[in-house]
Amino acid sequence: MKKWIGIGLAVIAIITIAFIVAAYLYPNFREATRDIAVVILAVFQMIGALLTAALLLAILYAVFVIKRLATNTIVPKIDVLSAKLDGVIDTTQAITTNIKDTTASVGTTTSYVAEQVVSPVIRVSGLLAGVRAAATFLARRGEK
């Protein structure tokens, strides 16, 4: 690597020395060199403009390919996923509605059982406890 850098610097030094010597020996050489430099710079600028236009076209092509790919593959998959998600949401809503109905039914059944079954059982149980206590009291009353 260092060898090539040295060779490049040597070539640049030789060209610079040749230009200095030619400018000293030939007075019209400066004007000719200036004209040649202008032409070379114009050619490099034209090459740069063409490369910039080619790069812009390549970027535009890549953008259109990506857009077409997204339109043809990703968007339909998103639509399918959205449809499936809507189905899941509808199913979930149906399940929650069933759960609400079941909860209301359980609440109604619980209140019915509490009013119609448990309350009479408690009353009868209390009455039997009272009768038992009265019977026990009356049975012991004659004993001393």
N, C-alpha and C positions, 0 to 999 in steps of 0.2 A: 504494500500500500504506500509506504513512504517513498519507494522507488518511483511510482507513478506521479506522486505529488512533486517530487524533485524534477522529474522530466517535464511536467506541465509548467512549473515555475521557470525552468530553463528556456522553454519555447516562448513563453510570454516575455522573458527578458530579451531574448534574441530579436523578437518582432519589434519590441519597443526600441531597442538600439538601432535596428534597421530603419524604423520610421524617423528617428532623430537624425540619423546620418543622411537619409534621403531628403528630409526637410532642410537640412543645412546645405546640401550640395545643389538641390534644385528648388528654387524659390516658388515655382508654380505647383509644387508637389502638395503644399498645404491645401490649396483650393481643390485640387483633384481628390485629395484624401477626404476633405470635408464632404464633397459630393458623393463619394463612394460610401462614406459613413451614413449619410442621409438615406441613400438607397438601401443599404443593409438594414438600417433601423426600420424603414418602411416595410421591407420584406418581413422582418420579424414581427412587426405590428400586425401585418396582414395574416401571418400564420397564427398569431395569438387570437385574432378575431375569429378566424375559422375554427380554431380549437374551442373557443368559448361557445360559438354557435353549435358545434357538434356536441359539446357537453350539455348544453341546454336541451337539445333534442333528445339526448340519451335520458336525461332526468325526466322530461315530459313523457317519454315512452314508458319509463319505469313507473311513473305515477299512474298512467292509464292502465298498465298491466295490473298494478296493485288494486286499482279501483274495480276493474273487471273481475278480478279474483274475489274481491270482497263482495261484490254484487252477486256473483254466481254461486259462491260457496258459503260465505259467512252469513249473509242476510237470510237465505232460506233456512239455515240451521237455527238462527235466532227466531224465525217465525215458528218453526216446529217446536222449539223449546218454549216459546210463549204460549202456544196452543196447549202443550202438555201441562204447563204451569197453570193455565186457566182451568183445565180439567181437575188438577189437584186442588186448586182453591175451591172449585164447586163441590168436590167431594168433601173437603174439610168443612165447608159451610153446612152441607147436609148432615154430616156427623154431629156438628155442634148443635144443629136444630134438634136432632134426635136426642142428644144429651139433655138439652133444655126441656124437651117434652118429658123425658124419663124422670128428670129431677122434679118437675112439677107433679107428675103422677105419684112419685114416691112421697112427696110432701102431702099430697091429698090423702093418700093411703095411710100415712102415719097419723095425720090428724083424725081420720075416721076411726082407726083402731084405738087411738087414745080416747075418743069420745064414746064409742059404741062398745068397746070390749074392755079396756083397762079400767075405766071409771066404774062400771057395774061390778067388776071383779073386786075392785078395792072396796066398794060399798058392802058387798056380800062378805068379804073377808073381815071387814070391820064389824059387821053385824054378828058374824060367827064368833069373833073374838069377844064381843060384848056378851053374847049368850053364854059362852064358855066361862067368862069371868063371873057372870051372875049365877050360873049353875054351881060353880066352885064356891062362891060366897054362900049361897043357900045351903049347900051341902055341908059346910063347916059351921054354920050358924048354930046348929043344935049341939055341937061338940063343945066341951069345955076343957 
